[in-house]
Amino acid sequence: MNKSLLVVLISVIGGVAAITAAVTAFLIIREKQRRDEEELEHYLDSSIQ
């Protein structure tokens, strides 16, 4: 029983780590897209004037 509990605990920790990595990657990508859009908007505003 002790060995199966260890396997479950490691599996849960691995799952939480995978979910955390996915959420972090999503947030980083979303922030980069926001910055790129702001940079493009600034470039377009500057080129029109």
One Martini backbone bead per residue (centre of mass of N, CA, C, O) as a GRO file, in nm:
protein
   49
    1MET     BB    1   0.056   0.064  -0.018
    2ASN     BB    2   0.295   0.261  -0.004
    3LYS     BB    3   0.374   0.255  -0.308
    4SER     BB    4   0.100   0.362  -0.428
    5LEU     BB    5   0.106   0.634  -0.280
    6LEU     BB    6   0.362   0.739  -0.417
    7VAL     BB    7   0.256   0.729  -0.707
    8VAL     BB    8   0.020   0.925  -0.663
    9LEU     BB    9   0.184   1.165  -0.561
   10ILE     BB   10   0.362   1.196  -0.814
   11SER     BB   11   0.128   1.234  -1.013
   12VAL     BB   12   0.008   1.488  -0.888
   13ILE     BB   13   0.260   1.664  -0.907
   14GLY     BB   14   0.290   1.637  -1.215
   15GLY     BB   15   0.015   1.758  -1.289
   16VAL     BB   16   0.055   2.034  -1.156
   17ALA     BB   17   0.307   2.110  -1.319
   18ALA     BB   18   0.175   2.098  -1.599
   19ILE     BB   19  -0.045   2.310  -1.550
   20THR     BB   20   0.143   2.541  -1.470
   21ALA     BB   21   0.302   2.550  -1.737
   22ALA     BB   22   0.060   2.609  -1.922
   23VAL     BB   23  -0.034   2.874  -1.791
   24THR     BB   24   0.232   3.026  -1.819
   25ALA     BB   25   0.253   3.011  -2.126
   26PHE     BB   26  -0.012   3.156  -2.186
   27LEU     BB   27   0.060   3.426  -2.043
   28ILE     BB   28   0.314   3.492  -2.206
   29ILE     BB   29   0.185   3.496  -2.486
   30ARG     BB   30  -0.031   3.711  -2.428
   31GLU     BB   31   0.168   3.938  -2.351
   32LYS     BB   32   0.322   3.946  -2.619
   33GLN     BB   33   0.080   4.016  -2.798
   34ARG     BB   34   0.015   4.283  -2.660
   35ARG     BB   35   0.288   4.420  -2.716
   36ASP     BB   36   0.279   4.391  -3.026
   37GLU     BB   37   0.020   4.559  -3.066
   38GLU     BB   38   0.127   4.820  -2.941
   39GLU     BB   39   0.368   4.854  -3.132
   40LEU     BB   40   0.203   4.863  -3.393
   41GLU     BB   41   0.027   5.103  -3.319
   42HIS     BB   42   0.259   5.302  -3.283
   43TYR     BB   43   0.374   5.275  -3.569
   44LEU     BB   44   0.117   5.362  -3.720
   45ASP     BB   45   0.087   5.639  -3.585
   46SER     BB   46   0.370   5.745  -3.677
   47SER     BB   47   0.332   5.704  -3.995
   48ILE     BB   48   0.089   5.902  -4.038
   49GLN     BB   49   0.227   6.183  -3.938
   0.00000   0.00000   0.00000
